[in-house]
């Protein structure tokens, strides 16, 4: 794509060049040169070009930023004299120049003239004039920070949480904890479903810590944090020679041998990679990219998703067969708005935590603040509540209670206090639980919507803002018939 963009840009330059009439040839060349240099400098990808001898002739601003080098350090110098490459590896620029072939989507790690490590994803191609290679151009994307993040994640195999760290006494959370504890007795795969901030990784670590795999590694990888070009090699490993720059490297499955592998936000993983993941789970063997050897694995997989699995499957975010393979044990972590009874104890715990960190002695929150907390929708769930407590303590002077004016501005602005206004809600049976009341309301609302749209499933689903499959799933669960 980027190669096409460059070709398109040059075509536009030629058209512009032809359109400049009444100007002498030298001035035309000057205009063209300035325009070309301006484009090269302003693009948001690194561009590095070398001549037929391997000396740099183009080295744009983005590339200088990525490699933390000045133009005079690189321009008109041989690439081999400037950069250092890992053992048995060489510059993709020089490979493309020497072999005359295009190299696409290849990860390369190398070092600048001060020994600083750089990792890029490169698309490299030779330029020919009259069939003869005269130069090579590389378009690079910086993934140095991502690469370091991956390595740091792999080193962090120690788990910090157990079930004792899960705070809450509501029936909703106690039910999930009980199910999760039962899951520690087996090695079955686990699928944890919950909104962002509900504590899915906390449950995953707790299951690992109290299982017979506790002495094995616990490796966590967020599937949304890396591009497809990196995540595949990271998961399954690579074999030297599989592609340019590839080295023998074990994947996460091999590194988690005898322990647990947590795949966070699995619904962000490319569908094609989900198919490969399914094969590994079925056969209990992994094959490195470019390899022929099947490596047996003994790994328990825990996956998390942050959306309804029915919706995820309908929206092509999750393969149905992978869902059934993972959901041997399924945990639904309730959002904070569905367990408001846990808010007081969560607030108490977070105040205690940040009292120790900030050397404060805050005793609690005012009744006004507590009422606000219990009426707030908490889209960020428990994590959002913790951040609010931390932010509020930063605004205190010597007070012992968090008052409404101590809350972050976004919670105080506008009509925030309208949350305290109670409205008349008809409740048929005051002895039923909140969960039952919500289910009753959901059923009534769906039935009314179906009636309004003459029991047309697709139109009703569109009106409700959910998928057709999700509506059918809810109708089945709530015993709604049409």
N, C-alpha and C positions, 0 to 999 in steps of 0.2 A: 504493500500500500504506500509506504513512504517513498519507495523508489518511483512509483507512478506519480506521486505528488511532485517530486523533483523534476521528472520529465515534463509534467504539465506546466510547472513553473518556467522551465526553460522555453517551452513553446510560447508561453505568454510573453516572455522577454523578447523572443524573436519577432512576434507580431508587433510589439511595442516599437522595437527597433525599426521595422519596416514602415511604421506609421509616422516616424519622425521625418518629415519632409522639409526640404529647404535648409537642411543643416549639413555642414561639411562632414566628411567621414571621420575625422579625428574627434570631433565633438560627439558624434554618434557613439563611437567606441567608449568615450569617457562616460557618457550617460549610462551606457549598458554596463560598464564595469562597476560604477557606483551602485546601480540598482541591484546587481548580482551580489555585491558585498553586503548590502543592507539586508537582503533576504537571508543570506547565510548566517549573519550575525543575530537576526531576530527570531529564528525558528526555535522551538522549545525542545528540540532533540540535539544531541551531540553529533557533529559532523566532522569527520577526520578523513582526509584524502592524502594519498601518497603517490608519487610519480613512479615510473618504471624501475627506479633504483631503490625504492623504499623510503625516499625522503619526503617529509611532510610538506604539502603544498597548500592544504586548507586545514584550518584548525579553529573552529568557531567559538563564540563566547560560551555557549552551553557546555561544550566539551572542556573548555578551560576550567569552568566551574566544577564540573564533575571530577576532573583529575587534579584539581587544586594546583594548576601549573600556569605559568605565564607564557605568552605567545613566543617570546624569544627563547624559552626553554625547549621548544618543540619544533617550531617552524624552520623548514629547510634542513632539518637534521634527520639522520637515519633513525627509524623507529627502534631498531635493535640497540642503538646507543643511548636511548632515552629511557625506555621502559624495561622492566624485568618481569619475566614470566615464570610460572611454576615449572618444576622439573618436567621434562618431556612435553612441554607445551610451547606454542609460539603464537605470535600475533595473528589474529584472524584476517587482518588487513594483508599481511604478507602471504598468508596461505591463499587468499583469493587472487592476489597478484601473480603468484607462482603457478597456481593450478588453473587459473582462468575460469573458475567456477563461482557461482553465487552461494553464499553461506547464509542461511536464514535462521533467525530466532535462536541464536546460540549464546549460552552464558559463558562469560570469560572473566577470570579473576587474574589480576596482575598488579604491579606495584609501580608507583611513579618514581621520580628521581630522588625523592626523600624517603623511599621505602614505605609509603602509605599504601595500604591495600585498597584496591578499587574493584568492584564487580559490576559488570554491565551485561545487558542483553543486546546482542549485535545483529544487524542485518548488513551484510557486506557483499559488494559486487564489483567485478572488474569493468573498466571502461575500455572500449576498443575503437581504434581508428583504422579503417581499411583492413580490418581483420587482425590487427596487431594490438596487443594489450599495452596501453600507455599509462594507465593509472588504476587505482582501486579506491573505492569510497566506502566508508563505514558510517552507518547511522546507529547511534547507541542510546540506550535508555539506562539511566543509573538505578541500580538495585542494591547498592552497597549497604544501605541501612537495613533493607529487608534481609540480606544475607547474614548480617551480624545478629539481627533479631532471631533468625532461625537457629543459629548456633547457640545463642543464649538460652532459647527455649529448650534445646536438646540437653543442655547442661543442668537445667532445673528439673531434675527428676524426683526431687524430694517433695512429698506432700505435706501441706501445712494444716489440713483440716480433717476433723473427724465429725461424727454425728453430734458430739457435744457442742460443736461450734454453730450448729443450726439453731437459731433462736426462734422461739414461738411455742405457744401452748394451745393454739386454736385446733379444732378438730381437723380442719383442712390440711394443716401442715403436719400434724401428728400422723395422719393417715399415710401421707407420702413417705415420711420417715420410716414408718413401720414396714412399708413395702420395700423401700430401699435396703433396710436391714436384712430382710429375707433374701434379697438378691446377693448378699455377700456370701451366702452358703454355696453358690454355684459359680460356674465360669461362663454362664450364658451372656450373650451380647445384651447391652442395655441401650435404650433410646430415651433420652431425657428431653421433654418438650416443655418449653416455657418462654415467656417474653424476656426481652433483654433486661438484665438486672434482677432477676428472680433468684439467682444463686445456683445455676445449673452445675457449674464447675465445682462448687462446694459439695454438692451431692456426689458428683463423680469421684472426687478425691476421697470422700468419706467411705464410699463403697470399696475403693481400692484398699484403703488403710485397714479396714476391718475384714478383708477377705484373706484367703490363704496366699494371695499374691503380694501381700504387703511388703515382703522383703525384695520383691522384684522392682524393676523401674516403672515409674509413672511418667509417661510422656504426653504432653498436651500440644496440639497444633490447631490453630484457628484457620479454617479452610478459606475464610474470606480475606485473610491478611496477605496472601501471595498470589501472583499471577499464575495462570495454568502452566506456563513454561518452567516455573520453578517447583510448583507443588507436586508434579508427577514424579520428578526425580527425587524429591524429598521423601515422598511416601514409599516408593518402591525401590529406590536406590539406583545407581548407575554403574555401568561397566566401562572400563577404559576402552576408548576407541569407538564407543557407541555413536558419538557425534563429536564434532570439533570441540576440544577442551574438556571432554568427559574424562573422569577419573574413576577408579574403583571406590565406590562410596556406598556404605550400607544405608538403606532407607529406614523410615521410622518403625516399620514392622519388625525389622531385624533388631533395631536398637531397643525395642520394647519387649524383646524375647523374655518370656517368663513373667511378664508384668502386664500392665494395662496401657492401652493407647486411647487417648481421648481425642476425638475428632470434633472440634467445636464448630458450630454453624455449618453443619454438613450440607444443608440446603443451598449453600453458596458454592459448592463444588461443582465443576463442570460435569454435565450429564455423561459425557464420554468417559471421564475419569471415574464416575460412580460405577460404570459397568466394569471397569478393571478392579475396582474395590470389591464389588460383589463377587467376582471370580476368586479373589484372594480369600474372602470370608467363606466361600463354599468349599474350596479345595484345601484351605489351611496351608497354602504354599504361596510363595511370592517369587517372582522372576524380575531381576533387575532390568532396567532399560538397556537394551543391547545385549543382554545375556541370554544364555540357553539353559542355565542350570536352575532347577526348581528348588527353592530353599524352604524346608518345612518351618512353620512358625507356630509358636505357642503363645498367643497374645489374646487377651480379652479386650474387645473393642467396646468402648462407650462413646456414643455419638449424641450430640445435642442439636436441636433445631429450634428456631425462634418463631415459628409459625405453625398453624394448624396443619398436621400432616396431610389431611384431605385436600386442603388448599395448595399445599406444596406439590403434591402429586398432580393436581389439576393444572397448576401453573407451570408444570415441567421443571420444577425446582428439585424434585426428588423422584427417583425411580421407584415404581411401585414394588418391584421385586426386591430392591435393596431395603425398602421400608420393612417388608415382612421378614427379611433376614435379620435386621437389626432389632426389631421391636419384639424380641422374645420376652424381654421385661420392659415395660413402658411406664415411665414416671411422668405425670403431668404436674408441674410445679405451679401452684396457683399464684396469680398476680397479687400484689399487696392489697389492691382494692377489694379482693374477695376474702381477705383475712385481716380485716381492720382491728380485730381483737388482739392481734399481735403487735400493733403499733406502740402501745405504752412500753412493753418490755424491750422492743427494738430501740426505742428512743433512749431508754435507760442504759442499755448496753453501749450505744454509740457515744452517749455523753461520758460514760465511764472510760471508754477507749480514748477519747480526745482530751479528757481531763488529764490523763497520764501523759499524753504526747505534748500537750501545751502547758502542763504544769498549772492547771486551773482547778477550781473547786466548785463547779456549777452543779446545783442540786437537781435541776429538772427543767420542765417547761411550764408555762402558765396554762391555766384552763382554757384560755382563748386560743393559744397555739395548739393545744391538744385537740380542741374541737375542729380547728382548721385541718390538722393532720388527718383526722378521722373522716373528713368530708372531701379531701383532695383526691383526685383520680389516680395519682402516682403513675404516670406513663413510664417513668424510669424505674419503678418498683423499689425494692429494698435499697438498691444502690443509690437511687435518687434521694431517698430519705436520709441515708448516711451522709451524702454530700450536703444536704440542707443543714444537718446538725453541725458538720464541720465548718461550713460557711458561717453559721450563726455564732459559733464560739469565737470565730475570728473578729466578730463585731462587738463582742462584749468588752467592757472595761473591768469593773470589779463587781458586777452584778452576779447574783447567785442563781437567777432564773432566766431562761430564754423567753423574752417577751415578743409580741407580734412584730414590733419595730426592729427586732434583731434579725428577722428572717431576710434572706436575700431579696434584692429589689424586685426581681421578677415575680416573687410570690406576694409582694405587698402592693404592687402597682394596680391601677385601674379599679376594678370592682371585686378585688380579691375577697373582701369581707362578706360579699354576697353568699359565699359558701356557707356561712353560718345560718342563713335563712332556711328554716324548715318549711316544707310544703306538705300539704295534706296528701297522703298516699293511702289508698284503700288496701288494707291487709285483711284477707279472709280469715286467717288463723294465726294468731300471735304466738302460738307455741311452736310453729315450724321454724327451721333454721334458715339463715340467710341463703344458703345454697339452694334449699327447696323453693324459697320465694323467688330467687332469680330464675330458676328453671321454670317455675309457673309463669312468670312474666314473659320469658322467652317463648314458651309454647303459645301463650295468648297472642303475642305480637306476630309470630309466624302464621298462626291461623288467620288472623285479621288480614295480613298481607296476601295470603293465598286467596282469601275470599275476594279481596279487592281486585285481584288479577285473574279471577275466574279459574283458580287452581292451575294456572299456567306456571310450571316450575321455572322455566328460564326467565320469564319476565319478573317473577317474584324474587328470584335470586339477584337479578340486576337491581331491583328496587332496594333490596336489603344490603347491597354492596358486598355480596359474597358469591362464591362460585356455585354453579349448579350442583356439583358433587358435594360441596359443603352443606348446602341446603338439604339435599337428600339424606346425608348423614345425620343432620340434626333432627329431621323429621322422623327418621327411624329411631333415634335415641329417645325422642320425646313422645313416641307413639302417635304421631300425627298422620292421619290417613285422608286421602282425597279421592 
